Amino acid sequence: MGKTEGTVALNAEWRTPSAGIAHAAGARARQTVWMAWEKVVGIGMEWGSEGTYSFGICKLLVKRHRGKPIVCRDGTRIERGELIGELHLDNAKVLELTREMSPSRAALLTARQARDDMRCIQAALESHPELVRVRGLTGITLLHRGLLHGLGFELQRLPSRMEERMCAFYLRVLLRFLHPEGGRRVAGNGGKLTPMRLVHSRSSLRRQFAQPQSHTN
């Protein structure tokens, strides 16, 4: 166990009930402020998109790709100006789960819900008139190890160091505010929490989540 982790564990062990209550109240207050700010930012992000769709705990913003071409492992090339689905977790719903149960249980249910939502997204991309031209899905996260499990995303570095630093700052602040152990995770793993881009082409999404068709005589 590292020095930082040992100090955190010791402090938690000797925390008085009143200190624990005050800590929880402070965390809820910070989360409330963050969610209010995030709602305002979300309105701006949706304003710049060509469509916003909700799938359980996932949000999909359809946008024109503005950066360098994204080249997927299967050979798909997403060019500037083509439609992409920008994937976001609905932090309000994730936060609700973390308040109702233990962090480990909330993480398990979030992962299960995300897999179900991805199946729904894949089906929508095949059938929804406004989504059939979407070339792939992208997202940015610090917690890519957990999200990769069972979801089939490929990992790519962000296009520039500047974008990497800006995303790292934002996502670390978000983790501190919303995750029950976010402060400790950021303090103890700051060097490891590197933002990465998650990518699914339409083809890889279909391979991962398409439901097998039933055959009838």
C-alpha positions as a printed NumPy array, in Angstrom:
array([[  0.   ,   0.   ,   0.   ],
       [  1.371,   3.406,  -0.936],
       [  1.883,   6.223,   1.521],
       [ -1.075,   8.237,   0.298],
       [ -3.453,   5.281,   0.431],
       [ -2.332,   4.442,   3.971],
       [ -2.945,   7.988,   5.159],
       [ -6.441,   8.032,   3.645],
       [ -7.31 ,   4.691,   5.245],
       [ -6.098,   5.871,   8.658],
       [ -8.078,   9.089,   8.489],
       [-11.228,   7.214,   7.476],
       [-10.825,   4.792,  10.383],
       [-10.643,   7.531,  13.01 ],
       [-13.266,   9.855,  11.538],
       [-15.985,  10.718,  14.055],
       [-19.702,  10.26 ,  13.168],
       [-20.248,  14.022,  13.083],
       [-17.25 ,  14.452,  10.783],
       [-18.611,  11.739,   8.512],
       [-22.001,  13.455,   8.319],
       [-20.37 ,  16.801,   7.565],
       [-18.208,  15.182,   4.882],
       [-21.261,  13.592,   3.24 ],
       [-23.195,  16.869,   3.363],
       [-20.269,  18.726,   1.811],
       [-19.982,  16.122,  -0.948],
       [-23.684,  16.416,  -1.766],
       [-23.431,  20.208,  -1.888],
       [-20.479,  20.041,  -4.295],
       [-22.323,  17.506,  -6.449],
       [-25.407,  19.741,  -6.587],
       [-23.326,  22.728,  -7.693],
       [-21.508,  20.633, -10.299],
       [-24.713,  19.217, -11.755],
       [-26.211,  22.723, -12.067],
       [-23.102,  23.902, -13.912],
       [-23.037,  20.76 , -16.075],
       [-26.668,  21.331, -17.058],
       [-25.772,  24.755, -18.42 ],
       [-22.78 ,  23.341, -20.316],
       [-24.956,  20.513, -21.637],
       [-27.406,  22.986, -23.143],
       [-24.544,  24.609, -25.038],
       [-23.267,  21.243, -26.269],
       [-26.705,  20.215, -27.471],
       [-27.127,  23.564, -29.219],
       [-24.113,  22.782, -31.373],
       [-25.275,  19.276, -32.286],
       [-27.583,  18.058, -35.041],
       [-29.564,  15.855, -32.693],
       [-29.582,  14.617, -29.093],
       [-30.804,  11.167, -28.085],
       [-31.111,   9.523, -24.677],
       [-30.564,   5.82 , -24.078],
       [-30.815,   4.982, -20.386],
       [-27.673,   6.373, -18.745],
       [-26.118,   7.247, -22.122],
       [-26.591,  10.368, -24.211],
       [-25.751,  10.537, -27.89 ],
       [-24.992,  13.884, -29.517],
       [-24.861,  13.742, -33.307],
       [-22.24 ,  16.161, -34.616],
       [-20.084,  16.929, -37.627],
       [-16.561,  15.698, -37.053],
       [-14.274,  18.734, -36.856],
       [-10.839,  17.284, -36.234],
       [ -8.341,  15.163, -38.076],
       [ -9.677,  11.979, -39.706],
       [-10.353,   9.135, -37.277],
       [ -8.964,   5.855, -38.553],
       [-10.462,   2.742, -36.971],
       [ -8.851,  -0.666, -36.679],
       [-11.294,  -2.158, -39.189],
       [-10.239,   0.375, -41.825],
       [-13.162,   2.774, -41.386],
       [-12.039,   6.355, -41.914],
       [-14.206,   9.126, -40.483],
       [-13.446,  12.329, -42.339],
       [-13.922,  15.933, -41.328],
       [-17.547,  16.975, -41.837],
       [-18.996,  13.462, -41.565],
       [-21.519,  12.658, -38.856],
       [-20.334,  11.049, -35.639],
       [-22.156,  10.083, -32.462],
       [-20.55 ,  11.699, -29.433],
       [-21.235,   9.467, -26.456],
       [-21.721,  10.85 , -22.918],
       [-22.804,   9.285, -19.644],
       [-25.793,  10.933, -18.003],
       [-23.996,  11.955, -14.819],
       [-27.237,  12.813, -13.033],
       [-28.416,   9.208, -13.362],
       [-24.999,   7.809, -12.441],
       [-24.907,  10.069,  -9.382],
       [-28.345,   8.841,  -8.339],
       [-27.034,   5.265,  -8.362],
       [-23.977,   6.149,  -6.266],
       [-26.193,   7.804,  -3.657],
       [-28.471,   4.778,  -3.358],
       [-25.875,   2.013,  -3.002],
       [-22.211,   1.203,  -2.438],
       [-19.674,   2.425,  -5.   ],
       [-18.859,  -1.121,  -6.139],
       [-22.534,  -2.001,  -6.612],
       [-23.19 ,   1.285,  -8.431],
       [-20.221,   0.652, -10.75 ],
       [-21.511,  -2.845, -11.555],
       [-25.009,  -1.615, -12.368],
       [-23.607,   1.28 , -14.426],
       [-21.551,  -1.16 , -16.514],
       [-24.557,  -3.44 , -17.062],
       [-26.781,  -0.522, -18.009],
       [-24.128,   0.808, -20.388],
       [-24.016,  -2.533, -22.225],
       [-27.81 ,  -2.546, -22.559],
       [-27.751,   1.04 , -23.79 ],
       [-25.095,   0.253, -26.379],
       [-27.318,  -2.464, -27.827],
       [-30.127,   0.092, -28.109],
       [-27.798,   2.616, -29.742],
       [-26.623,   0.046, -32.263],
       [-30.222,  -0.81 , -33.173],
       [-31.088,   2.894, -33.495],
       [-28.15 ,   3.522, -35.833],
       [-29.499,   0.811, -38.121],
       [-33.136,   1.915, -38.131],
       [-33.545,   5.578, -37.166],
       [-33.706,   7.817, -40.277],
       [-31.674,  10.561, -38.604],
       [-28.936,   8.189, -37.414],
       [-28.282,   5.964, -40.425],
       [-25.578,   8.351, -41.709],
       [-23.627,   8.352, -38.426],
       [-20.202,   6.882, -39.232],
       [-19.231,   5.815, -35.716],
       [-19.227,   6.57 , -32.008],
       [-16.61 ,   8.46 , -30.027],
       [-16.173,   9.399, -26.396],
       [-13.472,  10.624, -24.041],
       [-12.852,   9.134, -20.609],
       [-10.299,   8.69 , -17.853],
       [-11.732,   5.363, -16.704],
       [-11.132,   3.492, -19.943],
       [-10.177,   0.206, -18.278],
       [-13.663,  -0.216, -16.828],
       [-15.49 ,   1.018, -19.91 ],
       [-13.586,  -1.23 , -22.297],
       [-14.678,  -4.397, -20.517],
       [-17.517,  -5.915, -22.502],
       [-18.122,  -2.834, -24.669],
       [-15.559,  -3.445, -27.42 ],
       [-14.287,   0.117, -27.804],
       [-10.843,   0.672, -29.258],
       [ -8.55 ,   3.141, -27.515],
       [ -6.873,   6.047, -29.274],
       [ -4.735,   8.907, -27.996],
       [ -6.248,  12.361, -28.277],
       [ -5.057,  14.345, -31.324],
       [ -2.942,  16.891, -29.406],
       [ -1.221,  17.368, -26.069],
       [ -3.235,  20.54 , -25.492],
       [ -6.533,  18.699, -25.9  ],
       [ -5.225,  15.899, -23.682],
       [ -4.313,  18.329, -20.883],
       [ -7.639,  20.194, -21.106],
       [ -9.68 ,  16.98 , -21.036],
       [ -7.574,  15.583, -18.19 ],
       [ -8.223,  18.684, -16.077],
       [-11.962,  18.647, -16.731],
       [-12.4  ,  14.915, -16.163],
       [-10.333,  14.879, -12.974],
       [-12.449,  17.697, -11.537],
       [-15.585,  15.779, -12.527],
       [-14.242,  12.632, -10.839],
       [-13.504,  14.547,  -7.637],
       [-16.999,  16.004,  -7.53 ],
       [-19.133,  13.036,  -8.534],
       [-17.347,   9.846,  -7.538],
       [-17.632,   8.856,  -3.839],
       [-13.886,   8.127,  -3.745],
       [-12.951,  10.518,  -6.532],
       [-10.538,  12.62 ,  -4.476],
       [ -8.548,   9.586,  -3.401],
       [ -8.513,   8.113,  -6.911],
       [ -7.197,  11.35 ,  -8.399],
       [ -4.614,  11.849,  -5.626],
       [ -3.326,   8.291,  -5.744],
       [ -3.458,   7.72 ,  -9.506],
       [ -2.903,  11.137, -11.034],
       [ -0.179,   9.891, -13.342],
       [ -2.279,   6.996, -14.571],
       [ -5.48 ,   8.936, -15.244],
       [ -4.792,   9.848, -18.854],
       [ -7.775,  10.758, -21.043],
       [ -8.246,   8.487, -24.034],
       [-10.643,   8.532, -26.957],
       [-12.985,   5.555, -27.254],
       [-14.021,   4.649, -30.79 ],
       [-16.543,   2.314, -32.389],
       [-17.066,   2.243, -36.133],
       [-20.523,   1.251, -37.35 ],
       [-19.126,  -2.15 , -38.326],
       [-17.439,  -2.853, -34.995],
       [-20.547,  -1.696, -33.129],
       [-22.648,  -4.078, -35.216],
       [-20.304,  -6.974, -34.562],
       [-20.326,  -6.294, -30.829],
       [-24.001,  -5.553, -30.175],
       [-26.264,  -6.618, -33.049],
       [-28.914,  -9.046, -31.884],
       [-28.913, -12.358, -33.791],
       [-31.955, -12.643, -36.006],
       [-34.323, -15.473, -35.241],
       [-35.177, -17.812, -38.106],
       [-38.668, -19.11 , -38.606],
       [-39.844, -21.867, -40.942]])
